Amino acid sequence: MGKFMKPGKVVLVLAGRYSGRKAVIVKNIDDGTSDRPYSHALVAGIDRYPRKVTAAMGKKKIAKRSK
């Protein structure tokens, strides 16, 4: 099987607390480690997405929604 986990690739977390969230692969470990004897990856993602912004909103409201 080819190596499909590459750094910089956007992935979707499937299990756990952050399931359904988007993340980016920071580092992939193809050979595994002593505690995880399988290929896995270190990912970084956003905890909460920014809310929807429309043209009718003021600058203060846009700034609050874009935290």
CHARMM internal coordinates of N, CA and C (Angstrom, degrees):
IC EDIT
DIST 1 N 1 CA 1.4524
DIST 1 CA 1 C 1.5301
ANGL 1 N 1 CA 1 C 109.14
DIST 1 C 2 N 1.3232
ANGL 1 CA 1 C 2 N 116.39
DIHE 1 N 1 CA 1 C 2 N 138.39
DIST 2 N 2 CA 1.4600
ANGL 1 C 2 N 2 CA 120.72
DIHE 1 CA 1 C 2 N 2 CA -178.52
DIST 2 CA 2 C 1.5130
ANGL 2 N 2 CA 2 C 112.29
DIHE 1 C 2 N 2 CA 2 C -73.57
DIST 2 C 3 N 1.3270
ANGL 2 CA 2 C 3 N 114.74
DIHE 2 N 2 CA 2 C 3 N 164.76
DIST 3 N 3 CA 1.4668
ANGL 2 C 3 N 3 CA 119.87
DIHE 2 CA 2 C 3 N 3 CA 179.18
DIST 3 CA 3 C 1.5269
ANGL 3 N 3 CA 3 C 107.84
DIHE 2 C 3 N 3 CA 3 C -85.52
DIST 3 C 4 N 1.3117
ANGL 3 CA 3 C 4 N 116.42
DIHE 3 N 3 CA 3 C 4 N 113.88
DIST 4 N 4 CA 1.4610
ANGL 3 C 4 N 4 CA 120.37
DIHE 3 CA 3 C 4 N 4 CA -176.38
DIST 4 CA 4 C 1.5229
ANGL 4 N 4 CA 4 C 112.40
DIHE 3 C 4 N 4 CA 4 C -107.38
DIST 4 C 5 N 1.3443
ANGL 4 CA 4 C 5 N 117.98
DIHE 4 N 4 CA 4 C 5 N -14.94
DIST 5 N 5 CA 1.4678
ANGL 4 C 5 N 5 CA 120.83
DIHE 4 CA 4 C 5 N 5 CA 178.43
DIST 5 CA 5 C 1.5214
ANGL 5 N 5 CA 5 C 108.90
DIHE 4 C 5 N 5 CA 5 C -90.12
DIST 5 C 6 N 1.3298
ANGL 5 CA 5 C 6 N 116.04
DIHE 5 N 5 CA 5 C 6 N 108.61
DIST 6 N 6 CA 1.4572
ANGL 5 C 6 N 6 CA 121.14
DIHE 5 CA 5 C 6 N 6 CA -179.61
DIST 6 CA 6 C 1.5199
ANGL 6 N 6 CA 6 C 108.90
DIHE 5 C 6 N 6 CA 6 C -124.28
DIST 6 C 7 N 1.3264
ANGL 6 CA 6 C 7 N 118.25
DIHE 6 N 6 CA 6 C 7 N 143.37
DIST 7 N 7 CA 1.4712
ANGL 6 C 7 N 7 CA 120.50
DIHE 6 CA 6 C 7 N 7 CA 178.56
DIST 7 CA 7 C 1.5271
ANGL 7 N 7 CA 7 C 111.44
DIHE 6 C 7 N 7 CA 7 C -58.94
DIST 7 C 8 N 1.3226
ANGL 7 CA 7 C 8 N 115.63
DIHE 7 N 7 CA 7 C 8 N 139.04
DIST 8 N 8 CA 1.4597
ANGL 7 C 8 N 8 CA 121.29
DIHE 7 CA 7 C 8 N 8 CA -179.76
DIST 8 CA 8 C 1.5151
ANGL 8 N 8 CA 8 C 113.89
DIHE 7 C 8 N 8 CA 8 C 94.58
DIST 8 C 9 N 1.3307
ANGL 8 CA 8 C 9 N 118.00
DIHE 8 N 8 CA 8 C 9 N -10.67
DIST 9 N 9 CA 1.4610
ANGL 8 C 9 N 9 CA 121.21
DIHE 8 CA 8 C 9 N 9 CA -179.17
DIST 9 CA 9 C 1.5265
ANGL 9 N 9 CA 9 C 109.95
DIHE 8 C 9 N 9 CA 9 C -79.71
DIST 9 C 10 N 1.3296
ANGL 9 CA 9 C 10 N 116.43
DIHE 9 N 9 CA 9 C 10 N 138.37
DIST 10 N 10 CA 1.4643
ANGL 9 C 10 N 10 CA 121.74
DIHE 9 CA 9 C 10 N 10 CA 178.27
DIST 10 CA 10 C 1.5209
ANGL 10 N 10 CA 10 C 108.43
DIHE 9 C 10 N 10 CA 10 C -83.15
DIST 10 C 11 N 1.3275
ANGL 10 CA 10 C 11 N 116.17
DIHE 10 N 10 CA 10 C 11 N 131.54
DIST 11 N 11 CA 1.4644
ANGL 10 C 11 N 11 CA 121.89
DIHE 10 CA 10 C 11 N 11 CA -178.77
DIST 11 CA 11 C 1.5225
ANGL 11 N 11 CA 11 C 109.79
DIHE 10 C 11 N 11 CA 11 C -129.17
DIST 11 C 12 N 1.3103
ANGL 11 CA 11 C 12 N 115.86
DIHE 11 N 11 CA 11 C 12 N 167.63
DIST 12 N 12 CA 1.4532
ANGL 11 C 12 N 12 CA 123.05
DIHE 11 CA 11 C 12 N 12 CA 177.01
DIST 12 CA 12 C 1.5229
ANGL 12 N 12 CA 12 C 107.88
DIHE 11 C 12 N 12 CA 12 C -114.14
DIST 12 C 13 N 1.3213
ANGL 12 CA 12 C 13 N 117.12
DIHE 12 N 12 CA 12 C 13 N 126.62
DIST 13 N 13 CA 1.4649
ANGL 12 C 13 N 13 CA 121.27
DIHE 12 CA 12 C 13 N 13 CA 179.81
DIST 13 CA 13 C 1.5271
ANGL 13 N 13 CA 13 C 107.65
DIHE 12 C 13 N 13 CA 13 C -76.97
DIST 13 C 14 N 1.3324
ANGL 13 CA 13 C 14 N 116.96
DIHE 13 N 13 CA 13 C 14 N 127.42
DIST 14 N 14 CA 1.4600
ANGL 13 C 14 N 14 CA 121.31
DIHE 13 CA 13 C 14 N 14 CA -173.86
DIST 14 CA 14 C 1.5207
ANGL 14 N 14 CA 14 C 114.36
DIHE 13 C 14 N 14 CA 14 C -99.20
DIST 14 C 15 N 1.3266
ANGL 14 CA 14 C 15 N 118.44
DIHE 14 N 14 CA 14 C 15 N -26.35
DIST 15 N 15 CA 1.4572
ANGL 14 C 15 N 15 CA 120.03
DIHE 14 CA 14 C 15 N 15 CA -174.60
DIST 15 CA 15 C 1.5181
ANGL 15 N 15 CA 15 C 110.88
DIHE 14 C 15 N 15 CA 15 C -129.74
DIST 15 C 16 N 1.3262
ANGL 15 CA 15 C 16 N 114.99
DIHE 15 N 15 CA 15 C 16 N 158.13
DIST 16 N 16 CA 1.4587
ANGL 15 C 16 N 16 CA 120.27
DIHE 15 CA 15 C 16 N 16 CA 173.86
DIST 16 CA 16 C 1.5109
ANGL 16 N 16 CA 16 C 114.17
DIHE 15 C 16 N 16 CA 16 C 91.13
DIST 16 C 17 N 1.3041
ANGL 16 CA 16 C 17 N 113.98
DIHE 16 N 16 CA 16 C 17 N -165.07
DIST 17 N 17 CA 1.4638
ANGL 16 C 17 N 17 CA 122.07
DIHE 16 CA 16 C 17 N 17 CA -175.21
DIST 17 CA 17 C 1.5317
ANGL 17 N 17 CA 17 C 112.78
DIHE 16 C 17 N 17 CA 17 C -62.90
DIST 17 C 18 N 1.3199
ANGL 17 CA 17 C 18 N 116.67
DIHE 17 N 17 CA 17 C 18 N -34.70
DIST 18 N 18 CA 1.4623
ANGL 17 C 18 N 18 CA 121.03
DIHE 17 CA 17 C 18 N 18 CA -177.05
DIST 18 CA 18 C 1.5262
ANGL 18 N 18 CA 18 C 112.65
DIHE 17 C 18 N 18 CA 18 C -102.02
DIST 18 C 19 N 1.3201
ANGL 18 CA 18 C 19 N 118.20
DIHE 18 N 18 CA 18 C 19 N 27.55
DIST 19 N 19 CA 1.4585
ANGL 18 C 19 N 19 CA 120.70
DIHE 18 CA 18 C 19 N 19 CA -179.49
DIST 19 CA 19 C 1.5248
ANGL 19 N 19 CA 19 C 110.05
DIHE 18 C 19 N 19 CA 19 C -65.32
DIST 19 C 20 N 1.3166
ANGL 19 CA 19 C 20 N 114.98
DIHE 19 N 19 CA 19 C 20 N 139.06
DIST 20 N 20 CA 1.4542
ANGL 19 C 20 N 20 CA 121.29
DIHE 19 CA 19 C 20 N 20 CA -178.56
DIST 20 CA 20 C 1.5152
ANGL 20 N 20 CA 20 C 113.51
DIHE 19 C 20 N 20 CA 20 C 89.17
DIST 20 C 21 N 1.3305
ANGL 20 CA 20 C 21 N 117.98
DIHE 20 N 20 CA 20 C 21 N -4.28
DIST 21 N 21 CA 1.4664
ANGL 20 C 21 N 21 CA 121.01
DIHE 20 CA 20 C 21 N 21 CA -179.56
DIST 21 CA 21 C 1.5253
ANGL 21 N 21 CA 21 C 109.99
DIHE 20 C 21 N 21 CA 21 C -93.49
DIST 21 C 22 N 1.3281
ANGL 21 CA 21 C 22 N 115.36
DIHE 21 N 21 CA 21 C 22 N 153.18
DIST 22 N 22 CA 1.4557
ANGL 21 C 22 N 22 CA 120.80
DIHE 21 CA 21 C 22 N 22 CA 176.22
DIST 22 CA 22 C 1.5210
ANGL 22 N 22 CA 22 C 109.58
DIHE 21 C 22 N 22 CA 22 C -85.96
DIST 22 C 23 N 1.3274
ANGL 22 CA 22 C 23 N 115.85
DIHE 22 N 22 CA 22 C 23 N 147.92
DIST 23 N 23 CA 1.4646
ANGL 22 C 23 N 23 CA 121.69
DIHE 22 CA 22 C 23 N 23 CA 178.57
DIST 23 CA 23 C 1.5262
ANGL 23 N 23 CA 23 C 108.76
DIHE 22 C 23 N 23 CA 23 C -148.22
DIST 23 C 24 N 1.3229
ANGL 23 CA 23 C 24 N 115.95
DIHE 23 N 23 CA 23 C 24 N 166.77
DIST 24 N 24 CA 1.4613
ANGL 23 C 24 N 24 CA 122.49
DIHE 23 CA 23 C 24 N 24 CA 178.21
DIST 24 CA 24 C 1.5239
ANGL 24 N 24 CA 24 C 108.12
DIHE 23 C 24 N 24 CA 24 C -119.54
DIST 24 C 25 N 1.3280
ANGL 24 CA 24 C 25 N 116.93
DIHE 24 N 24 CA 24 C 25 N 135.26
DIST 25 N 25 CA 1.4627
ANGL 24 C 25 N 25 CA 120.88
DIHE 24 CA 24 C 25 N 25 CA 178.78
DIST 25 CA 25 C 1.5274
ANGL 25 N 25 CA 25 C 108.78
DIHE 24 C 25 N 25 CA 25 C -72.28
DIST 25 C 26 N 1.3327
ANGL 25 CA 25 C 26 N 116.42
DIHE 25 N 25 CA 25 C 26 N 122.58
DIST 26 N 26 CA 1.4611
ANGL 25 C 26 N 26 CA 122.48
DIHE 25 CA 25 C 26 N 26 CA 177.84
DIST 26 CA 26 C 1.5250
ANGL 26 N 26 CA 26 C 109.57
DIHE 25 C 26 N 26 CA 26 C -91.57
DIST 26 C 27 N 1.3300
ANGL 26 CA 26 C 27 N 116.80
DIHE 26 N 26 CA 26 C 27 N -47.25
DIST 27 N 27 CA 1.4652
ANGL 26 C 27 N 27 CA 122.08
DIHE 26 CA 26 C 27 N 27 CA -178.39
DIST 27 CA 27 C 1.5183
ANGL 27 N 27 CA 27 C 108.19
DIHE 26 C 27 N 27 CA 27 C -146.95
DIST 27 C 28 N 1.3271
ANGL 27 CA 27 C 28 N 116.79
DIHE 27 N 27 CA 27 C 28 N 134.82
DIST 28 N 28 CA 1.4570
ANGL 27 C 28 N 28 CA 119.84
DIHE 27 CA 27 C 28 N 28 CA 176.16
DIST 28 CA 28 C 1.5161
ANGL 28 N 28 CA 28 C 110.17
DIHE 27 C 28 N 28 CA 28 C -111.41
DIST 28 C 29 N 1.3167
ANGL 28 CA 28 C 29 N 116.38
DIHE 28 N 28 CA 28 C 29 N 141.05
DIST 29 N 29 CA 1.4630
ANGL 28 C 29 N 29 CA 123.26
DIHE 28 CA 28 C 29 N 29 CA 178.82
DIST 29 CA 29 C 1.5267
ANGL 29 N 29 CA 29 C 106.76
DIHE 28 C 29 N 29 CA 29 C -116.74
DIST 29 C 30 N 1.3440
ANGL 29 CA 29 C 30 N 116.53
DIHE 29 N 29 CA 29 C 30 N 102.06
DIST 30 N 30 CA 1.4630
ANGL 29 C 30 N 30 CA 121.38
DIHE 29 CA 29 C 30 N 30 CA -175.13
DIST 30 CA 30 C 1.5221
ANGL 30 N 30 CA 30 C 113.15
DIHE 29 C 30 N 30 CA 30 C -78.19
DIST 30 C 31 N 1.3324
ANGL 30 CA 30 C 31 N 117.78
DIHE 30 N 30 CA 30 C 31 N -35.68
DIST 31 N 31 CA 1.4644
ANGL 30 C 31 N 31 CA 120.89
DIHE 30 CA 30 C 31 N 31 CA -174.78
DIST 31 CA 31 C 1.5162
ANGL 31 N 31 CA 31 C 113.28
DIHE 30 C 31 N 31 CA 31 C -84.94
DIST 31 C 32 N 1.3202
ANGL 31 CA 31 C 32 N 118.25
DIHE 31 N 31 CA 31 C 32 N -19.58
DIST 32 N 32 CA 1.4538
ANGL 31 C 32 N 32 CA 121.14
DIHE 31 CA 31 C 32 N 32 CA -177.12
DIST 32 CA 32 C 1.5179
ANGL 32 N 32 CA 32 C 111.48
DIHE 31 C 32 N 32 CA 32 C 89.31
DIST 32 C 33 N 1.3290
ANGL 32 CA 32 C 33 N 115.58
DIHE 32 N 32 CA 32 C 33 N 172.72
DIST 33 N 33 CA 1.4611
ANGL 32 C 33 N 33 CA 122.20
DIHE 32 CA 32 C 33 N 33 CA 179.00
DIST 33 CA 33 C 1.5225
ANGL 33 N 33 CA 33 C 108.75
DIHE 32 C 33 N 33 CA 33 C -124.94
DIST 33 C 34 N 1.3294
ANGL 33 CA 33 C 34 N 116.60
DIHE 33 N 33 CA 33 C 34 N -176.68
DIST 34 N 34 CA 1.4685
ANGL 33 C 34 N 34 CA 119.36
DIHE 33 CA 33 C 34 N 34 CA -178.86
DIST 34 CA 34 C 1.5306
ANGL 34 N 34 CA 34 C 111.77
DIHE 33 C 34 N 34 CA 34 C -68.24
DIST 34 C 35 N 1.3360
ANGL 34 CA 34 C 35 N 117.38
DIHE 34 N 34 CA 34 C 35 N -37.45
DIST 35 N 35 CA 1.4705
ANGL 34 C 35 N 35 CA 119.03
DIHE 34 CA 34 C 35 N 35 CA 179.72
DIST 35 CA 35 C 1.5243
ANGL 35 N 35 CA 35 C 112.54
DIHE 34 C 35 N 35 CA 35 C -86.08
DIST 35 C 36 N 1.3475
ANGL 35 CA 35 C 36 N 118.21
DIHE 35 N 35 CA 35 C 36 N -23.57
DIST 36 N 36 CA 1.4677
ANGL 35 C 36 N 36 CA 121.73
DIHE 35 CA 35 C 36 N 36 CA 175.72
DIST 36 CA 36 C 1.5238
ANGL 36 N 36 CA 36 C 108.28
DIHE 35 C 36 N 36 CA 36 C -125.02
DIST 36 C 37 N 1.3332
ANGL 36 CA 36 C 37 N 118.53
DIHE 36 N 36 CA 36 C 37 N 89.95
DIST 37 N 37 CA 1.4729
ANGL 36 C 37 N 37 CA 120.75
DIHE 36 CA 36 C 37 N 37 CA -175.36
DIST 37 CA 37 C 1.5351
ANGL 37 N 37 CA 37 C 113.43
DIHE 36 C 37 N 37 CA 37 C -80.53
DIST 37 C 38 N 1.3125
ANGL 37 CA 37 C 38 N 116.98
DIHE 37 N 37 CA 37 C 38 N 43.73
DIST 38 N 38 CA 1.4613
ANGL 37 C 38 N 38 CA 122.21
DIHE 37 CA 37 C 38 N 38 CA 178.52
DIST 38 CA 38 C 1.5250
ANGL 38 N 38 CA 38 C 107.57
DIHE 37 C 38 N 38 CA 38 C -148.49
DIST 38 C 39 N 1.3230
ANGL 38 CA 38 C 39 N 116.92
DIHE 38 N 38 CA 38 C 39 N 162.71
DIST 39 N 39 CA 1.4630
ANGL 38 C 39 N 39 CA 119.39
DIHE 38 CA 38 C 39 N 39 CA 179.97
DIST 39 CA 39 C 1.5280
ANGL 39 N 39 CA 39 C 109.65
DIHE 38 C 39 N 39 CA 39 C -72.19
DIST 39 C 40 N 1.3247
ANGL 39 CA 39 C 40 N 115.79
DIHE 39 N 39 CA 39 C 40 N 136.90
DIST 40 N 40 CA 1.4597
ANGL 39 C 40 N 40 CA 121.52
DIHE 39 CA 39 C 40 N 40 CA -179.56
DIST 40 CA 40 C 1.5227
ANGL 40 N 40 CA 40 C 108.84
DIHE 39 C 40 N 40 CA 40 C -150.15
DIST 40 C 41 N 1.3332
ANGL 40 CA 40 C 41 N 116.48
DIHE 40 N 40 CA 40 C 41 N 177.95
DIST 41 N 41 CA 1.4593
ANGL 40 C 41 N 41 CA 120.32
DIHE 40 CA 40 C 41 N 41 CA -175.96
DIST 41 CA 41 C 1.5207
ANGL 41 N 41 CA 41 C 110.96
DIHE 40 C 41 N 41 CA 41 C -141.69
DIST 41 C 42 N 1.3381
ANGL 41 CA 41 C 42 N 114.96
DIHE 41 N 41 CA 41 C 42 N 151.43
DIST 42 N 42 CA 1.4606
ANGL 41 C 42 N 42 CA 122.47
DIHE 41 CA 41 C 42 N 42 CA 173.12
DIST 42 CA 42 C 1.5241
ANGL 42 N 42 CA 42 C 106.17
DIHE 41 C 42 N 42 CA 42 C -96.20
DIST 42 C 43 N 1.3303
ANGL 42 CA 42 C 43 N 116.79
DIHE 42 N 42 CA 42 C 43 N 123.58
DIST 43 N 43 CA 1.4622
ANGL 42 C 43 N 43 CA 120.43
DIHE 42 CA 42 C 43 N 43 CA -176.67
DIST 43 CA 43 C 1.5245
ANGL 43 N 43 CA 43 C 111.03
DIHE 42 C 43 N 43 CA 43 C -121.13
DIST 43 C 44 N 1.3210
ANGL 43 CA 43 C 44 N 115.31
DIHE 43 N 43 CA 43 C 44 N 155.83
DIST 44 N 44 CA 1.4628
ANGL 43 C 44 N 44 CA 122.09
DIHE 43 CA 43 C 44 N 44 CA 175.23
DIST 44 CA 44 C 1.5200
ANGL 44 N 44 CA 44 C 107.51
DIHE 43 C 44 N 44 CA 44 C -128.94
DIST 44 C 45 N 1.3254
ANGL 44 CA 44 C 45 N 116.10
DIHE 44 N 44 CA 44 C 45 N 135.73
DIST 45 N 45 CA 1.4573
ANGL 44 C 45 N 45 CA 119.85
DIHE 44 CA 44 C 45 N 45 CA -178.89
DIST 45 CA 45 C 1.5087
ANGL 45 N 45 CA 45 C 111.45
DIHE 44 C 45 N 45 CA 45 C -144.45
DIST 45 C 46 N 1.3366
ANGL 45 CA 45 C 46 N 115.07
DIHE 45 N 45 CA 45 C 46 N -177.54
DIST 46 N 46 CA 1.4565
ANGL 45 C 46 N 46 CA 119.53
DIHE 45 CA 45 C 46 N 46 CA 177.82
DIST 46 CA 46 C 1.5146
ANGL 46 N 46 CA 46 C 109.17
DIHE 45 C 46 N 46 CA 46 C -102.33
DIST 46 C 47 N 1.3233
ANGL 46 CA 46 C 47 N 115.21
DIHE 46 N 46 CA 46 C 47 N 138.24
DIST 47 N 47 CA 1.4594
ANGL 46 C 47 N 47 CA 121.08
DIHE 46 CA 46 C 47 N 47 CA -178.16
DIST 47 CA 47 C 1.5272
ANGL 47 N 47 CA 47 C 111.05
DIHE 46 C 47 N 47 CA 47 C -71.37
DIST 47 C 48 N 1.3343
ANGL 47 CA 47 C 48 N 116.69
DIHE 47 N 47 CA 47 C 48 N -42.33
DIST 48 N 48 CA 1.4613
ANGL 47 C 48 N 48 CA 120.77
DIHE 47 CA 47 C 48 N 48 CA -177.69
DIST 48 CA 48 C 1.5254
ANGL 48 N 48 CA 48 C 109.02
DIHE 47 C 48 N 48 CA 48 C -139.26
DIST 48 C 49 N 1.3222
ANGL 48 CA 48 C 49 N 117.16
DIHE 48 N 48 CA 48 C 49 N 132.71
DIST 49 N 49 CA 1.4518
ANGL 48 C 49 N 49 CA 121.95
DIHE 48 CA 48 C 49 N 49 CA -179.09
DIST 49 CA 49 C 1.5287
ANGL 49 N 49 CA 49 C 110.88
DIHE 48 C 49 N 49 CA 49 C -78.21
DIST 49 C 50 N 1.3517
ANGL 49 CA 49 C 50 N 118.06
DIHE 49 N 49 CA 49 C 50 N 152.06
DIST 50 N 50 CA 1.4666
ANGL 49 C 50 N 50 CA 120.12
DIHE 49 CA 49 C 50 N 50 CA 175.45
DIST 50 CA 50 C 1.5306
ANGL 50 N 50 CA 50 C 110.44
DIHE 49 C 50 N 50 CA 50 C -66.06
DIST 50 C 51 N 1.3150
ANGL 50 CA 50 C 51 N 116.92
DIHE 50 N 50 CA 50 C 51 N 149.77
DIST 51 N 51 CA 1.4643
ANGL 50 C 51 N 51 CA 121.02
DIHE 50 CA 50 C 51 N 51 CA -178.75
DIST 51 CA 51 C 1.5236
ANGL 51 N 51 CA 51 C 110.74
DIHE 50 C 51 N 51 CA 51 C -81.73
DIST 51 C 52 N 1.3216
ANGL 51 CA 51 C 52 N 116.56
DIHE 51 N 51 CA 51 C 52 N 165.47
DIST 52 N 52 CA 1.4538
ANGL 51 C 52 N 52 CA 122.46
DIHE 51 CA 51 C 52 N 52 CA -177.38
DIST 52 CA 52 C 1.5269
ANGL 52 N 52 CA 52 C 110.84
DIHE 51 C 52 N 52 CA 52 C -66.43
DIST 52 C 53 N 1.3318
ANGL 52 CA 52 C 53 N 115.59
DIHE 52 N 52 CA 52 C 53 N 139.18
DIST 53 N 53 CA 1.4620
ANGL 52 C 53 N 53 CA 122.05
DIHE 52 CA 52 C 53 N 53 CA 179.59
DIST 53 CA 53 C 1.5226
ANGL 53 N 53 CA 53 C 108.03
DIHE 52 C 53 N 53 CA 53 C -123.20
DIST 53 C 54 N 1.3464
ANGL 53 CA 53 C 54 N 116.77
DIHE 53 N 53 CA 53 C 54 N 135.33
DIST 54 N 54 CA 1.4605
ANGL 53 C 54 N 54 CA 121.54
DIHE 53 CA 53 C 54 N 54 CA 177.31
DIST 54 CA 54 C 1.5233
ANGL 54 N 54 CA 54 C 109.85
DIHE 53 C 54 N 54 CA 54 C -117.86
DIST 54 C 55 N 1.3248
ANGL 54 CA 54 C 55 N 116.09
DIHE 54 N 54 CA 54 C 55 N 167.54
DIST 55 N 55 CA 1.4644
ANGL 54 C 55 N 55 CA 121.42
DIHE 54 CA 54 C 55 N 55 CA -177.62
DIST 55 CA 55 C 1.5253
ANGL 55 N 55 CA 55 C 112.17
DIHE 54 C 55 N 55 CA 55 C -68.48
DIST 55 C 56 N 1.3280
ANGL 55 CA 55 C 56 N 117.76
DIHE 55 N 55 CA 55 C 56 N -25.19
DIST 56 N 56 CA 1.4655
ANGL 55 C 56 N 56 CA 121.17
DIHE 55 CA 55 C 56 N 56 CA -177.12
DIST 56 CA 56 C 1.5279
ANGL 56 N 56 CA 56 C 113.00
DIHE 55 C 56 N 56 CA 56 C -76.72
DIST 56 C 57 N 1.3234
ANGL 56 CA 56 C 57 N 118.19
DIHE 56 N 56 CA 56 C 57 N -11.84
DIST 57 N 57 CA 1.4666
ANGL 56 C 57 N 57 CA 121.40
DIHE 56 CA 56 C 57 N 57 CA -177.48
DIST 57 CA 57 C 1.5252
ANGL 57 N 57 CA 57 C 111.21
DIHE 56 C 57 N 57 CA 57 C -79.30
DIST 57 C 58 N 1.3249
ANGL 57 CA 57 C 58 N 114.59
DIHE 57 N 57 CA 57 C 58 N 148.95
DIST 58 N 58 CA 1.4582
ANGL 57 C 58 N 58 CA 120.65
DIHE 57 CA 57 C 58 N 58 CA 177.96
DIST 58 CA 58 C 1.5201
ANGL 58 N 58 CA 58 C 111.71
DIHE 57 C 58 N 58 CA 58 C -79.20
DIST 58 C 59 N 1.3366
ANGL 58 CA 58 C 59 N 116.01
DIHE 58 N 58 CA 58 C 59 N 169.87
DIST 59 N 59 CA 1.4686
ANGL 58 C 59 N 59 CA 121.44
DIHE 58 CA 58 C 59 N 59 CA -177.50
DIST 59 CA 59 C 1.5215
ANGL 59 N 59 CA 59 C 112.00
DIHE 58 C 59 N 59 CA 59 C -63.92
DIST 59 C 60 N 1.3271
ANGL 59 CA 59 C 60 N 116.77
DIHE 59 N 59 CA 59 C 60 N -36.98
DIST 60 N 60 CA 1.4684
ANGL 59 C 60 N 60 CA 120.96
DIHE 59 CA 59 C 60 N 60 CA -178.86
DIST 60 CA 60 C 1.5317
ANGL 60 N 60 CA 60 C 110.74
DIHE 59 C 60 N 60 CA 60 C -65.75
DIST 60 C 61 N 1.3314
ANGL 60 CA 60 C 61 N 115.93
DIHE 60 N 60 CA 60 C 61 N -43.27
DIST 61 N 61 CA 1.4662
ANGL 60 C 61 N 61 CA 120.52
DIHE 60 CA 60 C 61 N 61 CA -179.49
DIST 61 CA 61 C 1.5327
ANGL 61 N 61 CA 61 C 110.90
DIHE 60 C 61 N 61 CA 61 C -68.45
DIST 61 C 62 N 1.3302
ANGL 61 CA 61 C 62 N 116.72
DIHE 61 N 61 CA 61 C 62 N -38.88
DIST 62 N 62 CA 1.4675
ANGL 61 C 62 N 62 CA 120.67
DIHE 61 CA 61 C 62 N 62 CA 178.46
DIST 62 CA 62 C 1.5266
ANGL 62 N 62 CA 62 C 110.17
DIHE 61 C 62 N 62 CA 62 C -63.83
DIST 62 C 63 N 1.3293
ANGL 62 CA 62 C 63 N 116.94
DIHE 62 N 62 CA 62 C 63 N -41.81
DIST 63 N 63 CA 1.4652
ANGL 62 C 63 N 63 CA 120.92
DIHE 62 CA 62 C 63 N 63 CA 179.28
DIST 63 CA 63 C 1.5212
ANGL 63 N 63 CA 63 C 111.32
DIHE 62 C 63 N 63 CA 63 C -63.68
DIST 63 C 64 N 1.3283
ANGL 63 CA 63 C 64 N 116.74
DIHE 63 N 63 CA 63 C 64 N -37.79
DIST 64 N 64 CA 1.4672
ANGL 63 C 64 N 64 CA 121.43
DIHE 63 CA 63 C 64 N 64 CA -179.93
DIST 64 CA 64 C 1.5273
ANGL 64 N 64 CA 64 C 111.18
DIHE 63 C 64 N 64 CA 64 C -67.90
DIST 64 C 65 N 1.3344
ANGL 64 CA 64 C 65 N 116.52
DIHE 64 N 64 CA 64 C 65 N -38.95
DIST 65 N 65 CA 1.4638
ANGL 64 C 65 N 65 CA 120.78
DIHE 64 CA 64 C 65 N 65 CA -178.88
DIST 65 CA 65 C 1.5284
ANGL 65 N 65 CA 65 C 112.94
DIHE 64 C 65 N 65 CA 65 C -77.54
DIST 65 C 66 N 1.3165
ANGL 65 CA 65 C 66 N 118.30
DIHE 65 N 65 CA 65 C 66 N -18.32
DIST 66 N 66 CA 1.4683
ANGL 65 C 66 N 66 CA 122.26
DIHE 65 CA 65 C 66 N 66 CA -176.52
DIST 66 CA 66 C 1.5181
ANGL 66 N 66 CA 66 C 113.50
DIHE 65 C 66 N 66 CA 66 C -99.57
DIST 66 C 67 N 1.3326
ANGL 66 CA 66 C 67 N 118.13
DIHE 66 N 66 CA 66 C 67 N 20.37
DIST 67 N 67 CA 1.4703
ANGL 66 C 67 N 67 CA 121.26
DIHE 66 CA 66 C 67 N 67 CA -178.48
DIST 67 CA 67 C 1.5037
ANGL 67 N 67 CA 67 C 111.87
DIHE 66 C 67 N 67 CA 67 C -60.46
END
COOR INIT
IC SEED 1 N 1 CA 1 C
IC BUILD
